[in-house]
Each structure stands twice: as C-alpha cells, then as structure tokens.
Amino acid sequence: MRRKQYSVDDNFKARYEARLEKSKPVVEEFYAWCRSLDVMPRTSMGKAVGYSQDQRFWLEHFLLDGRLEISNNRTENSIRPFVCGRKNWLFANSEKGAKASAVLFSIIETAKANGMNPYDYLTHVFKTAPNCDFSKNLAMLERLFMHLM
C-alpha cells in the first residue's frame, strides 16, 4: 500500500490531527486512571503517579504541534557514538584536549543532523575560520555555518 504524499506542512498537520484523534483520548484516559487510584504517596506506585501528574504539562507537549517528535530517539542515536567514545576520552592529555574533542564532535554531529557531509564541512571550516575575525564581525560566523546548508 502506498502512503499518500504530503507537503511538509500537510504532513505536520496530518500528524497533529491524528494525534488529537488517537493519542489525546489515551492520554486523558491515563490521567483519569491516575486520579482514580488510591495510593500512598511514598510508595513506588504513589511516586510514579505523582511524577506523571507533575510532568503532565511536558508529557502532553507532543499533542500541541505536529512538528514535535513523540520521542527523542533521533537525538539519542546521534549522541550514541559520543557515549561509546567517552571512556576513550578519559585519557585525553589535558582538559583543553578533551574540550577540543567535544567541540569537534559537536560540529560533526551538527553537520550530519543538517544533511551535510562532515568531511566537506570541516574542510571548509578549517580553511575559512583562521582568516576570520569573529569578534569584530559576527555575521562572518553565521556565514561560515550556513555555507554548506
């Protein structure tokens, strides 16, 4: 079965409407169930119910806008290489070296997240940045980051 093709805005709108139709009743039923429970607040169940009620505002945000992701899996997957390499970075020779590694990794992951080739982007940054005085002209910094988008 072929999926109907939507424009980006239509896709977000369709996702928003589907969430209102399918997810919102489930969320409301869950919170009605939580209110119906008679649990002691210091028990594990009481803490879980209290937490879900305290976080309701944040837990329901995905219902407000179709552009919002329902989970943070994409972010989790993008930082996985960093987490796997974390033990290796314990042996950085200095705090500055560890910080430089973190900055470089951040630039690489940002390039990937924006659909850019990290090698090409880093090549551009390393060729261009040394000749820029960003303290006097912040627009140069913006142009540096927007160059390959």
Z-matrix of the N, CA and C atoms (Angstrom, degrees):
N
C 1 1.449
C 2 1.519 1 108.73
N 3 1.313 2 117.58 1 128.99
C 4 1.461 3 121.78 2 179.88
C 5 1.514 4 109.15 3 -84.43
N 6 1.309 5 114.69 4 139.36
C 7 1.463 6 120.13 5 175.78
C 8 1.509 7 109.27 6 -81.43
N 9 1.310 8 115.82 7 143.55
C 10 1.455 9 120.61 8 177.35
C 11 1.526 10 108.57 9 -67.34
N 12 1.319 11 116.23 10 134.50
C 13 1.454 12 121.25 11 179.56
C 14 1.527 13 109.84 12 -84.92
N 15 1.308 14 116.63 13 129.27
C 16 1.454 15 122.73 14 178.81
C 17 1.514 16 108.89 15 -118.15
N 18 1.327 17 115.62 16 155.63
C 19 1.455 18 118.52 17 167.51
C 20 1.528 19 106.19 18 -72.64
N 21 1.324 20 117.11 19 168.46
C 22 1.462 21 120.23 20 -178.72
C 23 1.527 22 110.70 21 -57.08
N 24 1.334 23 117.42 22 -47.13
C 25 1.464 24 120.03 23 -178.88
C 26 1.513 25 111.37 24 -64.92
N 27 1.342 26 117.55 25 -41.02
C 28 1.458 27 120.62 26 178.15
C 29 1.518 28 111.08 27 -63.88
N 30 1.329 29 116.14 28 -38.49
C 31 1.449 30 120.30 29 179.91
C 32 1.529 31 110.75 30 -63.17
N 33 1.335 32 117.07 31 -44.00
C 34 1.459 33 120.43 32 178.49
C 35 1.519 34 110.96 33 -65.68
N 36 1.330 35 115.94 34 -39.35
C 37 1.464 36 120.39 35 178.98
C 38 1.527 37 110.10 36 -65.18
N 39 1.330 38 116.89 37 -44.32
C 40 1.461 39 121.08 38 178.70
C 41 1.526 40 110.54 39 -62.43
N 42 1.331 41 116.45 40 -40.66
C 43 1.461 42 119.85 41 179.06
C 44 1.519 43 110.72 42 -65.81
N 45 1.329 44 116.99 43 -40.40
C 46 1.469 45 121.82 44 177.52
C 47 1.530 46 110.44 45 -61.33
N 48 1.324 47 116.35 46 -47.21
C 49 1.465 48 120.07 47 -179.06
C 50 1.529 49 111.81 48 -65.06
N 51 1.330 50 117.13 49 -39.02
C 52 1.460 51 120.90 50 177.90
C 53 1.521 52 110.87 51 -64.67
N 54 1.317 53 116.83 52 -37.95
C 55 1.463 54 120.13 53 178.28
C 56 1.520 55 111.31 54 -65.86
N 57 1.333 56 116.08 55 -40.94
C 58 1.457 57 118.87 56 178.48
C 59 1.529 58 110.67 57 -63.61
N 60 1.321 59 115.42 58 -37.99
C 61 1.460 60 119.85 59 -177.84
C 62 1.524 61 112.41 60 -75.22
N 63 1.337 62 117.12 61 -42.74
C 64 1.465 63 120.17 62 -171.10
C 65 1.526 64 114.04 63 -103.16
N 66 1.310 65 117.36 64 -42.35
C 67 1.466 66 119.79 65 -173.72
C 68 1.519 67 113.50 66 -86.20
N 69 1.323 68 117.32 67 -38.93
C 70 1.463 69 119.66 68 -176.42
C 71 1.529 70 112.12 69 -57.66
N 72 1.351 71 120.06 70 -44.83
C 73 1.467 72 118.89 71 177.88
C 74 1.534 73 112.86 72 -61.21
N 75 1.321 74 116.75 73 -35.77
C 76 1.466 75 120.37 74 178.85
C 77 1.526 76 109.98 75 -66.03
N 78 1.333 77 116.52 76 -44.04
C 79 1.467 78 121.02 77 179.31
C 80 1.532 79 110.12 78 -63.10
N 81 1.313 80 116.65 79 -44.86
C 82 1.475 81 120.00 80 179.51
C 83 1.528 82 111.16 81 -63.73
N 84 1.326 83 116.93 82 -39.80
C 85 1.465 84 120.42 83 178.23
C 86 1.530 85 111.03 84 -65.19
N 87 1.337 86 115.82 85 -39.57
C 88 1.463 87 119.96 86 178.18
C 89 1.534 88 110.88 87 -60.81
N 90 1.338 89 117.12 88 -46.15
C 91 1.462 90 119.67 89 -178.54
C 92 1.524 91 111.89 90 -71.43
N 93 1.317 92 118.22 91 -30.69
C 94 1.476 93 120.87 92 173.61
C 95 1.527 94 108.99 93 -64.85
N 96 1.338 95 116.25 94 -41.63
C 97 1.460 96 120.36 95 177.20
C 98 1.527 97 110.88 96 -62.71
N 99 1.322 98 117.20 97 -42.35
C 100 1.473 99 121.21 98 178.51
C 101 1.530 100 110.60 99 -59.95
N 102 1.334 101 116.27 100 -43.51
C 103 1.477 102 119.71 101 179.61
C 104 1.522 103 111.75 102 -65.54
N 105 1.333 104 116.80 103 -29.02
C 106 1.466 105 120.08 104 -177.05
C 107 1.528 106 113.01 105 -78.32
N 108 1.310 107 116.67 106 -16.21
C 109 1.463 108 120.10 107 -177.59
C 110 1.524 109 110.46 108 -72.73
N 111 1.306 110 114.27 109 144.13
C 112 1.462 111 120.15 110 176.22
C 113 1.531 112 107.02 111 -115.65
N 114 1.335 113 114.84 112 81.68
C 115 1.464 114 119.68 113 -176.70
C 116 1.523 115 109.60 114 -117.89
N 117 1.308 116 114.24 115 151.06
C 118 1.465 117 120.23 116 176.91
C 119 1.532 118 108.45 117 -74.83
N 120 1.320 119 117.29 118 134.51
C 121 1.467 120 120.19 119 -173.06
C 122 1.529 121 114.80 120 -62.27
N 123 1.316 122 119.02 121 -25.53
C 124 1.470 123 119.94 122 -176.03
C 125 1.522 124 113.54 123 -92.45
N 126 1.323 125 117.50 124 -1.26
C 127 1.465 126 119.79 125 175.85
C 128 1.535 127 108.42 126 -79.53
N 129 1.321 128 115.37 127 166.30
C 130 1.472 129 119.06 128 178.62
C 131 1.521 130 110.70 129 -59.29
N 132 1.331 131 116.95 130 -43.22
C 133 1.465 132 120.24 131 179.63
C 134 1.525 133 110.19 132 -66.44
N 135 1.307 134 117.26 133 -40.51
C 136 1.461 135 121.16 134 178.93
C 137 1.526 136 111.38 135 -62.45
N 138 1.336 137 116.37 136 -40.81
C 139 1.464 138 120.31 137 177.69
C 140 1.524 139 111.10 138 -65.64
N 141 1.340 140 116.50 139 -40.60
C 142 1.462 141 120.43 140 179.70
C 143 1.530 142 110.88 141 -64.78
N 144 1.320 143 116.59 142 -43.27
C 145 1.466 144 120.63 143 179.70
C 146 1.527 145 109.63 144 -65.82
N 147 1.316 146 117.01 145 -44.19
C 148 1.458 147 121.14 146 178.83
C 149 1.524 148 111.67 147 -61.27
N 150 1.336 149 115.96 148 -41.16
C 151 1.462 150 119.96 149 179.30
C 152 1.527 151 110.48 150 -63.62
N 153 1.333 152 116.33 151 -46.43
C 154 1.465 153 118.70 152 -178.33
C 155 1.527 154 110.91 153 -63.18
N 156 1.315 155 117.37 154 -36.10
C 157 1.466 156 119.93 155 178.35
C 158 1.531 157 111.04 156 -71.16
N 159 1.330 158 116.42 157 -39.46
C 160 1.467 159 119.90 158 178.43
C 161 1.529 160 111.96 159 -65.35
N 162 1.326 161 117.06 160 -31.62
C 163 1.461 162 121.98 161 -176.20
C 164 1.526 163 113.05 162 -97.98
N 165 1.314 164 117.89 163 8.30
C 166 1.459 165 120.81 164 -174.85
C 167 1.535 166 112.03 165 -55.18
N 168 1.317 167 117.00 166 -44.08
C 169 1.465 168 120.91 167 -179.54
C 170 1.523 169 110.51 168 -52.90
N 171 1.328 170 116.45 169 -44.77
C 172 1.472 171 120.97 170 -177.15
C 173 1.527 172 111.24 171 -78.39
N 174 1.311 173 116.62 172 -36.39
C 175 1.458 174 119.79 173 -178.35
C 176 1.526 175 112.39 174 -67.71
N 177 1.316 176 117.04 175 -25.50
C 178 1.463 177 120.58 176 -178.57
C 179 1.532 178 113.66 177 -92.70
N 180 1.308 179 118.37 178 -0.05
C 181 1.468 180 120.62 179 -176.76
C 182 1.531 181 112.80 180 -58.53
N 183 1.319 182 117.90 181 -32.78
C 184 1.462 183 119.18 182 -178.65
C 185 1.527 184 111.57 183 -64.07
N 186 1.340 185 117.68 184 -17.07
C 187 1.464 186 121.23 185 178.26
C 188 1.524 187 112.32 186 -81.15
N 189 1.317 188 117.86 187 -13.98
C 190 1.458 189 121.70 188 -173.18
C 191 1.524 190 114.25 189 -86.23
N 192 1.326 191 116.84 190 -23.73
C 193 1.470 192 119.59 191 -172.34
C 194 1.527 193 109.10 192 -153.26
N 195 1.304 194 116.96 193 125.48
C 196 1.461 195 121.38 194 -179.86
C 197 1.518 196 114.01 195 -65.76
N 198 1.332 197 116.98 196 -15.78
C 199 1.471 198 119.49 197 178.48
C 200 1.512 199 112.02 198 -76.62
N 201 1.325 200 117.39 199 -19.18
C 202 1.461 201 120.38 200 -178.07
C 203 1.516 202 110.40 201 -77.05
N 204 1.316 203 115.08 202 138.28
C 205 1.456 204 120.47 203 175.68
C 206 1.522 205 108.76 204 -75.92
N 207 1.304 206 116.45 205 148.33
C 208 1.459 207 120.19 206 -179.75
C 209 1.538 208 110.85 207 -81.28
N 210 1.327 209 115.92 208 -18.84
C 211 1.466 210 119.92 209 177.93
C 212 1.523 211 109.07 210 -138.81
N 213 1.316 212 115.35 211 171.99
C 214 1.458 213 119.90 212 178.42
C 215 1.529 214 111.13 213 -106.63
N 216 1.330 215 117.09 214 26.73
C 217 1.466 216 120.89 215 -178.39
C 218 1.522 217 112.93 216 -58.09
N 219 1.316 218 117.71 217 -39.93
C 220 1.467 219 120.18 218 -179.02
C 221 1.534 220 110.17 219 -61.57
N 222 1.323 221 116.45 220 -42.66
C 223 1.465 222 120.29 221 178.39
C 224 1.524 223 110.66 222 -66.80
N 225 1.322 224 115.91 223 -44.36
C 226 1.474 225 119.78 224 178.75
C 227 1.529 226 110.74 225 -57.89
N 228 1.327 227 116.75 226 -43.86
C 229 1.463 228 119.89 227 -179.66
C 230 1.522 229 112.32 228 -66.63
N 231 1.333 230 117.30 229 -32.78
C 232 1.463 231 119.15 230 -179.19
C 233 1.523 232 112.34 231 -72.73
N 234 1.329 233 118.25 232 -26.71
C 235 1.465 234 119.25 233 -179.90
C 236 1.528 235 112.72 234 -94.98
N 237 1.321 236 117.36 235 -4.14
C 238 1.466 237 120.19 236 -179.30
C 239 1.533 238 112.40 237 -55.64
N 240 1.332 239 120.32 238 -45.98
C 241 1.475 240 118.71 239 178.87
C 242 1.535 241 112.21 240 -59.69
N 243 1.321 242 116.40 241 -35.42
C 244 1.464 243 119.89 242 178.17
C 245 1.520 244 110.36 243 -64.64
N 246 1.322 245 116.81 244 -44.47
C 247 1.464 246 121.12 245 -179.29
C 248 1.518 247 109.93 246 -64.47
N 249 1.329 248 117.06 247 -40.96
C 250 1.466 249 120.21 248 179.28
C 251 1.525 250 111.55 249 -65.27
N 252 1.325 251 117.27 250 -33.94
C 253 1.455 252 120.81 251 -179.43
C 254 1.509 253 114.57 252 -85.31
N 255 1.330 254 116.64 253 -6.77
C 256 1.463 255 120.75 254 -173.81
C 257 1.533 256 112.53 255 -55.83
N 258 1.327 257 117.36 256 -42.55
C 259 1.464 258 119.63 257 -179.14
C 260 1.529 259 111.31 258 -63.94
N 261 1.316 260 116.13 259 -36.31
C 262 1.469 261 118.95 260 178.03
C 263 1.520 262 111.10 261 -64.58
N 264 1.310 263 116.84 262 -34.11
C 265 1.452 264 120.46 263 -177.19
C 266 1.526 265 112.56 264 -76.96
N 267 1.317 266 117.07 265 -8.93
C 268 1.460 267 119.05 266 175.31
C 269 1.524 268 110.48 267 -63.09
N 270 1.317 269 115.02 268 -21.54
C 271 1.455 270 119.38 269 -175.89
C 272 1.524 271 112.58 270 -100.31
N 273 1.325 272 116.63 271 19.00
C 274 1.466 273 119.88 272 174.27
C 275 1.519 274 107.73 273 -60.86
N 276 1.308 275 116.55 274 143.11
C 277 1.462 276 120.42 275 -175.42
C 278 1.515 277 113.43 276 -67.04
N 279 1.320 278 117.09 277 -24.02
C 280 1.458 279 118.98 278 -177.33
C 281 1.523 280 109.66 279 -152.92
N 282 1.314 281 114.67 280 167.31
C 283 1.464 282 120.02 281 176.31
C 284 1.529 283 110.00 282 -64.42
N 285 1.327 284 116.18 283 -38.06
C 286 1.467 285 119.85 284 178.71
C 287 1.528 286 111.03 285 -64.41
N 288 1.315 287 116.81 286 -38.71
C 289 1.467 288 120.38 287 178.14
C 290 1.520 289 111.52 288 -64.32
N 291 1.332 290 116.76 289 -41.82
C 292 1.459 291 120.82 290 178.30
C 293 1.528 292 110.45 291 -65.49
N 294 1.328 293 116.58 292 -39.91
C 295 1.465 294 120.88 293 178.97
C 296 1.527 295 110.41 294 -65.51
N 297 1.333 296 116.69 295 -41.57
C 298 1.463 297 120.51 296 178.50
C 299 1.528 298 110.64 297 -62.41
N 300 1.329 299 117.20 298 -39.95
C 301 1.466 300 120.78 299 177.37
C 302 1.521 301 110.69 300 -62.63
N 303 1.325 302 117.23 301 -42.29
C 304 1.463 303 121.33 302 179.76
C 305 1.524 304 111.28 303 -64.90
N 306 1.329 305 117.20 304 -40.57
C 307 1.468 306 120.97 305 179.07
C 308 1.527 307 109.80 306 -65.17
N 309 1.313 308 116.53 307 -45.42
C 310 1.461 309 120.84 308 -179.32
C 311 1.529 310 110.25 309 -62.15
N 312 1.321 311 116.37 310 -44.28
C 313 1.457 312 120.17 311 179.20
C 314 1.527 313 110.88 312 -62.09
N 315 1.316 314 116.75 313 -40.36
C 316 1.464 315 121.22 314 178.68
C 317 1.523 316 110.83 315 -61.67
N 318 1.319 317 117.32 316 -42.62
C 319 1.469 318 121.32 317 178.94
C 320 1.529 319 109.95 318 -63.74
N 321 1.311 320 117.25 319 -43.29
C 322 1.463 321 121.34 320 -179.76
C 323 1.527 322 110.94 321 -62.38
N 324 1.322 323 117.01 322 -47.17
C 325 1.469 324 120.26 323 -178.85
C 326 1.525 325 111.56 324 -67.73
N 327 1.327 326 117.57 325 -34.05
C 328 1.468 327 120.42 326 176.82
C 329 1.525 328 110.01 327 -66.75
N 330 1.320 329 116.99 328 -40.74
C 331 1.469 330 120.51 329 177.11
C 332 1.527 331 109.87 330 -61.07
N 333 1.329 332 117.32 331 -45.90
C 334 1.465 333 120.51 332 179.21
C 335 1.524 334 110.89 333 -61.25
N 336 1.330 335 116.88 334 -44.33
C 337 1.466 336 121.24 335 -178.04
C 338 1.524 337 111.97 336 -63.11
N 339 1.339 338 116.78 337 -25.48
C 340 1.464 339 121.25 338 179.44
C 341 1.522 340 112.74 339 -98.94
N 342 1.339 341 116.19 340 14.96
C 343 1.456 342 120.83 341 175.23
C 344 1.514 343 114.57 342 73.32
N 345 1.318 344 117.86 343 20.11
C 346 1.460 345 121.09 344 -179.83
C 347 1.522 346 110.30 345 -98.44
N 348 1.313 347 115.88 346 156.47
C 349 1.447 348 121.58 347 173.26
C 350 1.527 349 107.14 348 -79.66
N 351 1.340 350 118.85 349 116.04
C 352 1.471 351 120.56 350 -176.25
C 353 1.533 352 113.42 351 -58.39
N 354 1.321 353 117.67 352 -38.21
C 355 1.468 354 120.14 353 -179.95
C 356 1.529 355 110.45 354 -62.62
N 357 1.343 356 116.22 355 -49.08
C 358 1.460 357 119.98 356 -179.88
C 359 1.523 358 111.20 357 -61.70
N 360 1.334 359 116.40 358 -41.09
C 361 1.457 360 120.08 359 -178.72
C 362 1.527 361 111.07 360 -66.46
N 363 1.336 362 116.88 361 -45.62
C 364 1.470 363 119.62 362 178.74
C 365 1.524 364 111.09 363 -63.09
N 366 1.319 365 117.07 364 -38.75
C 367 1.463 366 120.22 365 177.13
C 368 1.525 367 109.99 366 -59.09
N 369 1.325 368 115.35 367 -46.16
C 370 1.468 369 120.16 368 178.26
C 371 1.535 370 110.95 369 -61.05
N 372 1.329 371 117.05 370 -46.70
C 373 1.473 372 120.51 371 -178.95
C 374 1.521 373 110.76 372 -61.77
N 375 1.340 374 117.49 373 -45.87
C 376 1.462 375 120.40 374 -177.35
C 377 1.529 376 112.70 375 -68.04
N 378 1.328 377 117.12 376 -26.90
C 379 1.466 378 119.75 377 177.38
C 380 1.530 379 111.77 378 -82.09
N 381 1.320 380 116.54 379 -34.23
C 382 1.460 381 121.03 380 -172.78
C 383 1.531 382 113.61 381 -91.97
N 384 1.309 383 117.92 382 -43.73
C 385 1.475 384 122.12 383 -171.87
C 386 1.531 385 114.21 384 -58.30
N 387 1.328 386 120.71 385 -40.21
C 388 1.469 387 119.27 386 -178.10
C 389 1.536 388 113.67 387 -61.61
N 390 1.327 389 117.42 388 -21.94
C 391 1.459 390 120.93 389 -178.34
C 392 1.524 391 113.10 390 -95.81
N 393 1.315 392 117.22 391 6.96
C 394 1.469 393 121.22 392 -176.54
C 395 1.521 394 110.69 393 -109.54
N 396 1.324 395 115.76 394 141.41
C 397 1.457 396 121.11 395 173.51
C 398 1.530 397 107.22 396 -108.67
N 399 1.327 398 115.24 397 88.72
C 400 1.462 399 120.82 398 -174.26
C 401 1.519 400 112.70 399 -68.47
N 402 1.336 401 117.08 400 -23.89
C 403 1.467 402 119.37 401 -179.30
C 404 1.523 403 111.61 402 -67.18
N 405 1.321 404 116.94 403 -26.10
C 406 1.464 405 120.54 404 -179.56
C 407 1.519 406 112.85 405 -97.52
N 408 1.345 407 116.56 406 -21.02
C 409 1.447 408 119.12 407 -175.57
C 410 1.526 409 110.04 408 -145.75
N 411 1.331 410 115.96 409 92.56
C 412 1.463 411 120.18 410 -179.08
C 413 1.522 412 112.39 411 -67.18
N 414 1.320 413 117.58 412 -23.31
C 415 1.463 414 120.29 413 178.30
C 416 1.531 415 110.28 414 -62.00
N 417 1.332 416 116.97 415 -30.24
C 418 1.462 417 120.27 416 177.37
C 419 1.526 418 110.65 417 -62.92
N 420 1.315 419 116.32 418 -38.83
C 421 1.459 420 120.86 419 178.75
C 422 1.525 421 110.54 420 -64.07
N 423 1.326 422 116.18 421 -43.14
C 424 1.462 423 119.85 422 178.30
C 425 1.526 424 110.74 423 -62.62
N 426 1.333 425 116.87 424 -43.89
C 427 1.467 426 119.77 425 178.70
C 428 1.528 427 111.79 426 -62.62
N 429 1.312 428 116.47 427 -34.54
C 430 1.455 429 120.50 428 178.67
C 431 1.524 430 110.61 429 -62.36
N 432 1.317 431 116.17 430 -42.25
C 433 1.464 432 120.08 431 -178.14
C 434 1.513 433 112.37 432 -79.75
N 435 1.303 434 119.50 433 -23.85
C 436 1.460 435 121.81 434 -178.22
C 437 1.517 436 112.89 435 -91.91
N 438 1.322 437 117.12 436 -7.88
C 439 1.464 438 122.01 437 -172.53
C 440 1.529 439 113.06 438 -53.12
N 441 1.296 440 117.73 439 -47.36
C 442 1.468 441 120.03 440 -172.53
C 443 1.516 442 113.64 441 -100.14
N 444 1.308 443 118.14 442 6.58
C 445 1.470 444 119.57 443 -178.76
C 446 1.496 445 111.13 444 -78.82
